[in-house]
């Protein structure tokens, strides 16, 4: 009886096996990078304008703020500082990802008055911030203020907030961070739902690897994350015109 011929030599001879090995190695490296080092993230709202725009696609560094462990001996970890932009799991619904700027770290005293942020009694210098509303007495411009009823404030936070107020300032507790959007009048942030636990923070945006403008007014396509099919179709047919080339490969600061 003749033995069944093996395909090994033929595969090696035709170069199929090396190609498969190369492909497998590429997949393994990609999975490792996505799992441990970086994560892709899309900006879904205007809360970080003009630093980050709707349609910006980011690479998020998951290593920088990680908690050490085995990788702590190999990779550079650091503390989270004021002024840094972070991507995190939304504390009220951890399935959602938010991106905001850190304003207060544990132990800081934070307040807002007349659209000016004060941290530990010192006025913060924030050249990246924009305001679109002229109202300086609204809840989002005067904080903390548990006596001023505001729409959108999460119920649990509304009850907890007075416990963190000391002489008109909000004291950031251990292991927590106070974050705000750069577009202060259009940002759903710590003023409305409270602090971000350290464990919720995923990383910091490193790079805008691609940026695509919203469809022209009058089109039926939405750039919201929920309209994935419509967004994909729009980008596929308008990739050259829709791409914001001046933002592509821009470092996030």
Residue pairs with C-beta under 8 A, 6 or more apart in sequence:
8 17
11 17
12 18
34 40
36 62
36 63
36 71
37 61
37 62
37 63
38 59
38 60
38 61
38 62
38 203
38 206
39 59
39 60
39 62
39 87
39 202
39 203
40 57
40 58
40 59
40 60
40 209
41 57
41 58
41 59
41 60
41 87
41 97
41 99
41 205
42 55
42 56
42 57
42 58
42 225
43 52
43 53
43 54
43 55
43 56
43 57
43 58
43 99
44 54
44 224
44 225
45 54
45 186
45 188
46 53
46 54
46 183
46 186
47 99
47 100
47 181
47 182
47 183
47 186
47 187
47 188
47 189
48 85
48 99
48 100
48 101
48 181
48 182
48 183
48 187
49 130
49 182
49 183
49 186
50 128
50 130
50 182
50 183
51 85
51 101
51 128
51 182
51 252
51 253
52 58
52 85
52 99
52 182
52 205
52 208
52 252
53 211
53 244
53 247
54 214
54 223
55 211
55 212
55 213
55 214
55 223
55 244
56 208
56 210
56 211
56 247
57 208
57 209
57 210
57 211
57 212
58 87
58 99
58 205
58 206
58 207
58 208
58 209
58 252
59 205
59 206
59 207
59 209
60 87
60 202
60 203
60 204
60 205
60 206
61 203
61 204
61 205
61 206
62 202
62 203
63 71
63 75
63 76
63 77
63 203
64 76
64 77
64 78
64 203
64 204
65 77
65 78
65 80
65 86
65 201
65 202
65 203
65 204
66 72
66 75
66 77
66 203
67 77
68 77
71 77
80 86
80 102
80 105
80 177
80 198
80 201
81 102
81 105
82 102
82 103
82 104
82 105
82 108
82 119
82 124
83 101
83 102
84 101
84 102
84 204
85 99
85 100
85 101
85 102
85 204
85 205
85 252
85 253
86 99
86 100
86 101
86 102
86 177
86 179
86 196
86 201
86 202
86 203
86 204
87 97
87 98
87 99
87 201
87 202
87 203
87 204
87 205
88 97
88 98
88 99
88 100
88 179
88 196
88 200
88 201
88 202
89 95
89 96
89 97
89 98
89 200
89 202
90 96
90 97
90 98
90 193
90 200
91 193
91 194
91 195
91 196
91 197
91 200
92 154
92 193
94 200
97 202
98 179
98 189
99 205
100 179
100 180
100 181
100 187
100 189
100 190
100 196
101 128
101 179
101 180
101 181
101 182
102 177
102 178
102 179
103 110
103 117
103 119
103 124
103 178
103 179
103 180
103 190
104 110
104 119
104 170
104 172
104 177
104 178
105 172
105 177
106 172
106 173
106 174
106 175
106 176
106 177
107 171
107 172
107 174
108 119
108 120
108 171
108 172
108 178
109 119
109 120
109 121
109 166
109 169
109 170
109 171
109 172
110 117
110 118
110 119
110 169
110 170
110 172
110 178
111 117
111 118
111 143
111 144
111 168
111 169
111 170
112 118
112 140
112 141
112 142
112 143
112 191
113 141
113 142
114 136
114 141
114 142
115 131
115 136
115 141
115 184
116 123
116 124
117 123
117 124
117 126
117 180
118 124
118 169
126 182
128 182
129 182
129 183
129 184
130 182
130 183
130 184
131 184
131 185
132 183
132 185
132 186
133 140
133 141
133 185
135 141
136 142
138 150
139 145
139 148
139 149
139 150
139 153
139 191
140 150
140 184
140 185
140 187
140 191
141 184
141 185
142 148
143 170
143 191
144 161
144 164
144 165
144 168
144 169
144 170
146 158
146 161
146 162
146 165
150 192
152 188
152 192
153 191
153 192
153 193
154 192
154 193
154 194
156 194
157 192
157 193
157 194
160 194
161 170
161 194
164 170
164 171
164 172
164 173
165 171
170 178
172 178
172 195
173 195
175 197
175 198
176 195
176 196
176 197
176 198
177 190
177 195
177 196
177 198
177 201
178 190
178 195
178 196
179 189
179 190
179 196
180 187
180 189
180 190
180 191
181 187
181 188
181 189
190 196
204 252
205 252
206 251
206 252
207 249
207 250
207 251
207 252
208 247
208 248
208 249
208 250
208 251
208 252
209 248
209 249
210 243
210 248
211 243
211 244
211 247
211 248
211 250
212 223
212 235
212 239
212 242
212 243
212 244
213 242
213 243
213 244
214 223
215 221
215 222
215 223
215 234
215 238
215 242
219 234
220 230
221 227
221 230
221 231
221 233
221 234
222 230
222 231
223 231
223 234
224 231
234 242
235 242
